[in-house]
Amino acid sequence: MLRLSAFKPHLKQTSHPREAKIHSHHHITAYYSATVTLVLARISPDCMSEEEDRLPFAKPATSPTPAADTATDTTDNIIMAPPNSKPTPQTYRILVACLSLFVLLGGYYAATRPAGVGFRLPFSLHPLLMVLGYVGLMGTAHVTKKLGGYSNTKLHGYLASAGLATSFCGLYAIWRNKDNMGKEHLTSYHSWGGIASLVGLVLPALAGLIFLHPDFGIDKTNQDYRLAHKWAGRLFTVGGWISCVVGLNQMVDSRAELVMFAAPLVLLAPFVLI
């Protein structure tokens, strides 16, 4: 969080009322301009994170502050970080815990629908592995990347790659299950949406490996590639989350069950995928 108390306007003393008014308007305008700039910095953390200490308005003013003003300054203006900014260590742990808990509860729940049939192979591996891949691993990968830095960037790549591989294993499970039952493939919106999301995630994965890897990426500082990689990955991950909900919709009769499954994803999405 960045504090703006250093920008509290200190009006220049003058004996002329009109001149005092001009100085007042000037300092107030500068103060709120700095506030707006810092808000925009928080809204676009990829452009400003790790660089905030270079901003001239991100450091306390070096000019001496009158003692009288300091004594009466009891209102520090603090900008609260929105969901898409760099998470605090505590927020990061909470988000990862929520994603993991959803995999354990939501994944098992989806794997044992319809009610009463229990866990059966190979079908149940499909929803379980898809939830693990799309929500657990890829969701954690997106949150980890928000932390920034070399180590977190590499961990982001490992987690996202593991999520992609796990999801392909889930695809194989349902493909094998349909072959065993003699059913046709790709006959529903759920199947087409799942395939589109999974294949779509291959492109940002390859782009991240070839162009943006922090060790050997051939164009790792290219901001256009970084932006495209980030939002393509998030977009297709959203598609995967939606596909999980649509798939469960085919196996439950109660809307309440569907809402209970989807609600945690809706609540987590702004903090994980935006």
Stockholm file with secondary structure:
# STOCKHOLM 1.0

chainA/1-274         MLRLSAFKPHLKQTSHPREAKIHSHHHITAYYSATVTLVLARISPDCMSEEEDRLPFAKPATSPTPAADTATDTTDNIIMAPPNSKPTPQTYRILVACLSLFVLLGGYYAATRPAGVGFRLPFSLHPLLMVLGYVGLMGTAHVTKKLGGYSNTKLHGYLASAGLATSFCGLYAIWRNKDNMGKEHLTSYHSWGGIASLVGLVLPALAGLIFLHPDFGIDKTNQDYRLAHKWAGRLFTVGGWISCVVGLNQMVDSRAELVMFAAPLVLLAPFVLI
#=GR chainA/1-274 SS CCBCGGGSCCCCCCSCHHHHHHHHHHHHHHHHHHHHHHHHHHHSHHHHTTTGGGSTTSSCCCSCCCHHHHHHCCCCCBCCCCTTSCCCHHHHHHHHHHHHHHIIIIIHHHHTCSTTSCCCTTTTHHHHHHIIIIIIIHHHHHHHHHTCSHHHHHHHHHHHHHHHHHHHHHHHHHHHHHHHHTCCSSCSHHHHHHHHHHHHHHHHHHHHHHHSCTTTCTTTTCHHHHHHHHHHHHHHHHHHHHHHHHHHHTTCSCHHHHHHHHHHHHHHHHHHCC
#=GC SS_cons         CCBCGGGSCCCCCCSCHHHHHHHHHHHHHHHHHHHHHHHHHHHSHHHHTTTGGGSTTSSCCCSCCCHHHHHHCCCCCBCCCCTTSCCCHHHHHHHHHHHHHHIIIIIHHHHTCSTTSCCCTTTTHHHHHHIIIIIIIHHHHHHHHHTCSHHHHHHHHHHHHHHHHHHHHHHHHHHHHHHHHTCCSSCSHHHHHHHHHHHHHHHHHHHHHHHSCTTTCTTTTCHHHHHHHHHHHHHHHHHHHHHHHHHHHTTCSCHHHHHHHHHHHHHHHHHHCC
//
